[in-house]
Amino acid sequence: RDTSVTGVQTCALPILKPAVYIFFLVSYVSFSQKMDSLLTKNMDSLYNEAIEVWWGDEKDIDIYADALIKKAELLSQKSAFLKAYHIKSLVTSGEESTSYADSLLSLSVDLGAKKYEASAYFIKGRNAYDKRDYKVSLENYIETNDILEQTGDSVRLGYLVKDNIALIRLFIGENEQAITIYEELLDYYKERESWENYYLTKFSLAVAYHQNDQFQKSQEIVNSALPAASKNESFTYYYLLSAYSANLYGLGNFGKAIDSMKVANSYFKELDDKTNQAIANYYIGMSYFALDDIRISKYHLKKVDSIFQSDLIVYPITRGAWEKLIDFSKKERNYRKELYYTKSLLKVDSVINENYRNLNHNLQTKYDVPNLILNKERLINKYKNRSKSYIIISVSIGMICALLFFFYFRNQKKKYKAYQKVIENFKKLEDVTLTGKSASISDEVMDRIASGLKELEDANFFINPKANLNQTSKKLDTNSKYLSTYINRNKGKSFTNYVNDLRVVYLINKIRTDLNFRKYTLDAMAKESGFTNYEHMNRAFYKKTDISPSFFLKQIQKEI
């Protein structure tokens, strides 16, 4: 039945019960009265109140945003629209927020209003972050930071920007840079007694040290915040507990890691926090694997895959779940599952590359993309052709074996060439003296850092597993930012990679020259060289030499 003025057929509206009608009427009247009250205020007062509401209790912020837009339309002034667009872009999300932020940016540039220009970039960065476009997000946050450093406006926004930049650095593995920012933020939040932000920053700082394989240092940070967070019934307690559990895994206390991570994961389920659920299941699964409980390990690692398949949520560290599931399938000769997880891992890498593109250059993988693609095709063909005759299968197996032997010997030859290169170019490998000048640091400071580092290198400071950027900068009587900048610009690497390279050179020299050292286990060699464990040493050694430390050791022993 056509009941509309426009002639479009509509549905009959349900009849409201009296109580419901009265509720909506009262709500509408209350809203209208609130709006009228806000519109009586001058623009500056209305805007300042809106800012305080946004920083504090956000439940009434929408009406302030609407009132500001109406007020700006009434006044028809650019400066009024500047304030209205600012609040509206803050309280909305997605494309709507970005649209208001673009209008804010255009208007602020036109009026030369740097404070609002900074806010526009910040909001655009926040929206890009929500879309997981971390490259664009980081670019906008850096623009915000640059403007704030020039103008000195909005200390609160400045620290919020730093917090977000640190978080992105954490995601892409730039742990040293994240640590520097988080330590500054800790002082800021503590001074203002902003305890929730303080505990969250402690959690993020602990994660940065954990990702740097500094599990003991990370645990000390967690332990300094966990009791207070628990006492204050802060939601951050469970995030700190998850970091505590991850460190227990890193330190080899697998049983306790499982128990505490399960408690944290229960909270993440209540929040429907899929990212941290995936991370929790990854550590639980890997802990069960370390305890040789393959069945339960598979159960939890499959949870990681399930979360990814439903929400496309992946944190780079959980990539190892698919590698492990592929290994399980291979051992079980379950080619269908091996194919499935290989395809899933390719998809995971695609999402990681999309989310972190052009940012994470140090993501070390056991299964690189070309090999995964080749392996996928091999598995597809193998699975499709299972019905072929035994003769064809036998021939295929023979060809595969021949190819495997060929690739094995070719790989061994490649490794041996890499080994010879290490031996022949050891002096070049050993030369890690930094040269060059940095435009942002004075020559005097540069020279002091260079000479100080030389003394520390001669004293083998790097064999201390706790050697980090902050500790080393204090020994050099400089700050961590200068030292980090100096190494980055003059050596083209992070402080962590610089120290790891020194440890690798030290390890090579010890294996070549010290007979007793060659009798050590690989774990003992790792600790003697300053690495936290064998895996840490293996990654660093392979990265610098293209061979593993075990292969290098075997070749040295053969030649004696």
TORBAMI-538436 format. One line per 8 residues: their letters; for each residue x, y, z of C-alpha. Coordinates in steps of 0.25 Angstrom, whole numbers. Layout:
a) X:Y:Z ~ ...
***
This chain:
rdtsvtgv) 0:0:0 ~ 5:14:-4 ~ 6:22:9 ~ 17:32:6 ~ 17:46:1 ~ 27:42:-10 ~ 19:30:-15 ~ 29:20:-10
qtcalpil) 23:8:-4 ~ 27:8:11 ~ 25:-2:23 ~ 15:2:34 ~ 22:6:46 ~ 19:-2:59 ~ 10:5:69 ~ 19:9:81
kpavyiff) 14:6:95 ~ 11:18:104 ~ 23:16:113 ~ 33:14:101 ~ 27:27:94 ~ 28:35:107 ~ 43:30:108 ~ 46:35:94
lvsyvsfs) 39:48:96 ~ 46:51:109 ~ 60:47:103 ~ 57:56:91 ~ 53:68:100 ~ 65:66:108 ~ 74:65:96 ~ 68:78:90
qkmdsllt) 69:85:104 ~ 84:81:105 ~ 86:85:90 ~ 80:99:93 ~ 88:101:105 ~ 101:98:98 ~ 97:107:86 ~ 96:119:96
knmdslyn) 111:118:99 ~ 121:125:91 ~ 130:117:82 ~ 143:117:90 ~ 135:112:103 ~ 128:102:95 ~ 140:97:88 ~ 149:96:101
eaievwwg) 138:89:109 ~ 137:79:97 ~ 152:76:98 ~ 151:74:113 ~ 139:64:111 ~ 147:57:100 ~ 159:55:109 ~ 150:51:121
dekdidiy) 136:45:120 ~ 133:43:105 ~ 119:39:107 ~ 114:53:104 ~ 124:57:93 ~ 114:54:81 ~ 105:65:85 ~ 116:75:87
adalikka) 121:71:73 ~ 108:74:67 ~ 106:87:75 ~ 119:92:69 ~ 115:89:55 ~ 102:96:57 ~ 109:108:64 ~ 119:109:53
ellsqksa) 108:109:42 ~ 101:120:50 ~ 114:129:51 ~ 119:125:37 ~ 133:128:41 ~ 145:120:37 ~ 151:120:51 ~ 138:114:56
flkayhik) 138:103:46 ~ 153:100:49 ~ 148:96:64 ~ 136:89:59 ~ 143:80:49 ~ 154:77:60 ~ 144:71:69 ~ 136:65:59
slvtsgee) 148:58:53 ~ 152:53:67 ~ 138:47:71 ~ 135:40:58 ~ 143:29:51 ~ 146:23:38 ~ 144:30:25 ~ 135:40:32
stsyadsl) 146:44:42 ~ 156:45:30 ~ 147:54:22 ~ 146:64:34 ~ 161:63:36 ~ 164:66:22 ~ 155:78:23 ~ 162:82:36
lslsvdlg) 175:81:30 ~ 171:89:17 ~ 165:100:26 ~ 177:100:36 ~ 187:102:25 ~ 179:113:19 ~ 178:120:33 ~ 192:117:37
akkyeasa) 187:110:49 ~ 198:100:53 ~ 192:94:65 ~ 180:89:57 ~ 189:85:45 ~ 196:76:55 ~ 183:70:60 ~ 178:68:46
yfikgrna) 190:59:43 ~ 189:52:56 ~ 174:48:53 ~ 178:44:39 ~ 189:35:46 ~ 179:29:56 ~ 170:26:44 ~ 181:19:36
ydkrdykv) 185:11:48 ~ 171:6:50 ~ 171:1:35 ~ 185:-5:38 ~ 192:4:28 ~ 203:6:37 ~ 212:13:27 ~ 202:24:24
slenyiet) 199:24:39 ~ 214:26:43 ~ 216:37:32 ~ 204:45:38 ~ 209:43:52 ~ 223:48:48 ~ 217:60:42 ~ 209:63:55
ndileqtg) 222:62:63 ~ 230:71:54 ~ 219:82:55 ~ 218:81:70 ~ 233:81:71 ~ 233:94:63 ~ 222:101:71 ~ 223:95:85
dsvrlgyl) 207:94:84 ~ 199:83:92 ~ 209:75:101 ~ 198:65:103 ~ 196:62:88 ~ 211:62:87 ~ 212:50:96 ~ 200:43:90
vkdniali) 207:44:77 ~ 220:38:82 ~ 212:27:89 ~ 206:24:75 ~ 219:25:68 ~ 226:15:78 ~ 214:5:76 ~ 217:5:61
rlfigene) 232:3:63 ~ 228:-8:73 ~ 220:-15:62 ~ 231:-14:52 ~ 242:-19:61 ~ 249:-6:63 ~ 250:-9:78 ~ 262:0:82
qaitiyee) 255:12:76 ~ 242:8:83 ~ 249:6:96 ~ 255:20:96 ~ 241:26:94 ~ 234:18:105 ~ 244:21:115 ~ 242:36:113
lldyyker) 226:33:113 ~ 228:26:127 ~ 233:38:133 ~ 222:47:127 ~ 211:38:132 ~ 216:36:145 ~ 218:51:148 ~ 203:53:144
eswenyyl) 199:40:152 ~ 192:35:139 ~ 193:21:145 ~ 186:13:134 ~ 195:19:123 ~ 207:17:132 ~ 204:2:133 ~ 201:1:118
tkfslava) 214:7:115 ~ 221:-2:125 ~ 214:-14:117 ~ 219:-8:104 ~ 233:-6:109 ~ 233:-20:114 ~ 228:-25:100 ~ 240:-17:93
yhqndqfq) 250:-24:102 ~ 244:-37:100 ~ 244:-36:85 ~ 259:-32:87 ~ 261:-46:93 ~ 264:-38:106 ~ 254:-47:114 ~ 260:-45:128
ksqeivns) 260:-29:126 ~ 246:-30:121 ~ 242:-38:133 ~ 248:-28:143 ~ 239:-17:136 ~ 226:-26:137 ~ 229:-30:152 ~ 231:-15:155
alpaaskn) 216:-12:150 ~ 209:-25:152 ~ 206:-24:167 ~ 201:-10:166 ~ 192:-12:154 ~ 186:-24:162 ~ 184:-16:174 ~ 177:-5:166
esftyyyl) 168:-15:159 ~ 174:-9:146 ~ 170:-16:133 ~ 185:-15:129 ~ 188:-26:139 ~ 184:-36:129 ~ 193:-30:118 ~ 204:-30:128
lsaysanl) 201:-44:131 ~ 202:-48:117 ~ 216:-41:115 ~ 220:-49:128 ~ 216:-62:122 ~ 223:-59:109 ~ 236:-56:117 ~ 234:-69:125
yglgnfgk) 234:-76:111 ~ 246:-69:107 ~ 253:-73:120 ~ 249:-88:118 ~ 239:-88:129 ~ 228:-94:120 ~ 218:-100:130 ~ 217:-87:138
aidsmkva) 216:-80:125 ~ 204:-88:121 ~ 197:-86:134 ~ 198:-71:134 ~ 196:-69:119 ~ 182:-77:120 ~ 178:-67:131 ~ 181:-55:122
nsyfkeld) 175:-61:110 ~ 161:-63:118 ~ 161:-48:119 ~ 164:-46:105 ~ 153:-55:101 ~ 143:-47:110 ~ 148:-34:102 ~ 148:-41:89
dktnqaia) 162:-36:87 ~ 166:-45:75 ~ 180:-40:74 ~ 184:-44:88 ~ 176:-57:87 ~ 184:-61:76 ~ 197:-57:83 ~ 193:-64:95
nyyigmsy) 190:-77:88 ~ 203:-76:80 ~ 211:-76:93 ~ 202:-87:100 ~ 204:-96:87 ~ 219:-93:87 ~ 221:-96:101 ~ 213:-109:100
falddiri) 222:-113:88 ~ 234:-110:97 ~ 228:-120:107 ~ 227:-130:96 ~ 211:-130:97 ~ 209:-129:82 ~ 194:-132:82 ~ 191:-120:91
skyhlkkv) 201:-111:84 ~ 194:-114:71 ~ 181:-110:77 ~ 186:-96:82 ~ 194:-93:69 ~ 181:-97:61 ~ 174:-86:69 ~ 184:-76:64
dsifqsdl) 180:-80:49 ~ 165:-80:52 ~ 166:-66:57 ~ 174:-62:45 ~ 164:-69:35 ~ 152:-62:42 ~ 157:-48:44 ~ 171:-47:36
ivypitrg) 177:-43:49 ~ 192:-46:50 ~ 203:-41:59 ~ 217:-44:52 ~ 222:-52:64 ~ 211:-62:62 ~ 216:-66:48 ~ 223:-77:55
aweklidf) 210:-84:57 ~ 208:-88:43 ~ 223:-92:41 ~ 221:-102:53 ~ 207:-107:47 ~ 214:-109:34 ~ 225:-117:41 ~ 215:-126:48
skkernyr) 207:-129:35 ~ 220:-133:28 ~ 224:-142:40 ~ 210:-148:39 ~ 211:-149:24 ~ 198:-142:23 ~ 199:-135:10 ~ 186:-129:10
kelyytks) 188:-122:23 ~ 202:-118:19 ~ 196:-112:6 ~ 186:-105:14 ~ 196:-98:24 ~ 205:-95:13 ~ 194:-87:6 ~ 190:-81:19
llkvdsvi) 205:-77:22 ~ 205:-70:8 ~ 193:-63:12 ~ 199:-59:25 ~ 211:-53:18 ~ 202:-46:9 ~ 195:-39:20 ~ 208:-36:28
nenyrnln) 214:-30:15 ~ 201:-22:13 ~ 200:-17:27 ~ 215:-14:30 ~ 219:-12:15 ~ 232:-4:14 ~ 234:-4:29 ~ 239:-17:34
hnlqtkyd) 252:-21:27 ~ 256:-30:38 ~ 245:-40:38 ~ 253:-53:38 ~ 246:-65:32 ~ 248:-80:31 ~ 240:-81:19 ~ 242:-70:9
vpnlilnk) 231:-67:-1 ~ 237:-73:-14 ~ 240:-86:-7 ~ 226:-86:-1 ~ 220:-84:-15 ~ 228:-95:-21 ~ 225:-104:-9 ~ 210:-101:-11
erlinkyk) 210:-105:-25 ~ 218:-118:-22 ~ 207:-121:-12 ~ 196:-118:-21 ~ 202:-127:-32 ~ 205:-138:-22 ~ 191:-138:-16 ~ 184:-138:-29
nrsksyii) 193:-149:-35 ~ 191:-159:-23 ~ 183:-168:-32 ~ 195:-170:-42 ~ 201:-184:-44 ~ 212:-188:-35 ~ 222:-188:-46 ~ 220:-174:-49
isvsigmi) 221:-171:-34 ~ 234:-179:-32 ~ 240:-171:-44 ~ 235:-158:-38 ~ 241:-162:-25 ~ 254:-165:-31 ~ 254:-152:-39 ~ 251:-145:-26
callfffy) 262:-152:-18 ~ 272:-149:-29 ~ 268:-134:-29 ~ 268:-134:-14 ~ 283:-140:-14 ~ 286:-129:-25 ~ 281:-118:-17 ~ 287:-124:-4
frnqkkky) 301:-124:-10 ~ 299:-111:-17 ~ 295:-105:-4 ~ 307:-111:3 ~ 316:-105:-8 ~ 309:-92:-6 ~ 311:-93:9 ~ 326:-97:8
kayqkvie) 328:-85:-1 ~ 321:-76:9 ~ 331:-82:20 ~ 343:-80:11 ~ 338:-65:9 ~ 337:-64:24 ~ 351:-69:26 ~ 358:-61:15
nfkkledv) 351:-48:19 ~ 351:-49:34 ~ 359:-36:35 ~ 348:-29:27 ~ 337:-36:35 ~ 344:-32:48 ~ 345:-17:44 ~ 333:-11:50
tltgksas) 340:3:53 ~ 330:14:50 ~ 333:25:41 ~ 327:37:35 ~ 319:50:41 ~ 305:52:44 ~ 299:66:41 ~ 291:66:54
isdevmdr) 302:63:64 ~ 314:71:66 ~ 328:67:62 ~ 333:67:76 ~ 321:58:81 ~ 324:49:69 ~ 339:47:72 ~ 336:44:87
iasglkel) 326:34:83 ~ 335:27:73 ~ 347:27:82 ~ 338:22:94 ~ 332:11:85 ~ 346:6:81 ~ 350:5:96 ~ 338:-3:99
edanffin) 340:-12:87 ~ 354:-15:92 ~ 348:-18:105 ~ 338:-28:99 ~ 326:-21:105 ~ 317:-28:96 ~ 319:-42:103 ~ 310:-37:114
pkanlnqt) 296:-41:109 ~ 290:-29:116 ~ 298:-19:108 ~ 288:-10:102 ~ 286:4:96 ~ 283:11:109 ~ 294:4:117 ~ 305:6:106
skkldtns) 301:21:104 ~ 303:23:119 ~ 317:17:119 ~ 320:27:107 ~ 314:39:115 ~ 304:42:104 ~ 290:40:102 ~ 283:28:95
kylstyin) 278:36:84 ~ 291:41:80 ~ 297:27:80 ~ 286:21:72 ~ 286:32:62 ~ 302:31:61 ~ 301:16:58 ~ 289:16:49
rnkgksft) 295:27:40 ~ 309:22:40 ~ 308:7:40 ~ 294:6:34 ~ 289:-3:45 ~ 282:-3:58 ~ 289:-3:71 ~ 284:-18:73
nyvndlrv) 290:-22:60 ~ 303:-15:63 ~ 305:-22:76 ~ 301:-36:70 ~ 311:-34:58 ~ 322:-32:69 ~ 318:-44:76 ~ 318:-52:63
vylinkir) 332:-47:60 ~ 336:-51:74 ~ 330:-65:73 ~ 337:-67:59 ~ 351:-63:65 ~ 349:-72:78 ~ 345:-84:69 ~ 357:-82:60
tdlnfrky) 367:-80:71 ~ 363:-86:84 ~ 363:-102:85 ~ 356:-102:98 ~ 345:-93:93 ~ 342:-103:81 ~ 339:-114:92 ~ 327:-105:97
tldamake) 313:-108:94 ~ 306:-98:84 ~ 298:-93:96 ~ 310:-90:104 ~ 317:-84:92 ~ 305:-75:91 ~ 305:-70:105 ~ 320:-68:105
sgftnyeh) 319:-59:93 ~ 308:-51:99 ~ 295:-57:93 ~ 283:-60:101 ~ 282:-74:95 ~ 286:-83:83 ~ 274:-78:74 ~ 278:-64:76
mnrafykk) 293:-67:72 ~ 288:-75:60 ~ 280:-64:55 ~ 291:-54:56 ~ 302:-63:51 ~ 294:-67:39 ~ 290:-52:36 ~ 305:-48:36
tdispsff) 311:-60:29 ~ 300:-68:21 ~ 304:-81:29 ~ 300:-86:42 ~ 310:-86:54 ~ 309:-102:55 ~ 314:-103:40 ~ 325:-93:42
lkqiqkei) 330:-101:54 ~ 329:-114:47 ~ 338:-109:35 ~ 348:-103:45 ~ 349:-117:52 ~ 350:-124:39 ~ 362:-115:35 ~ 370:-118:48
***
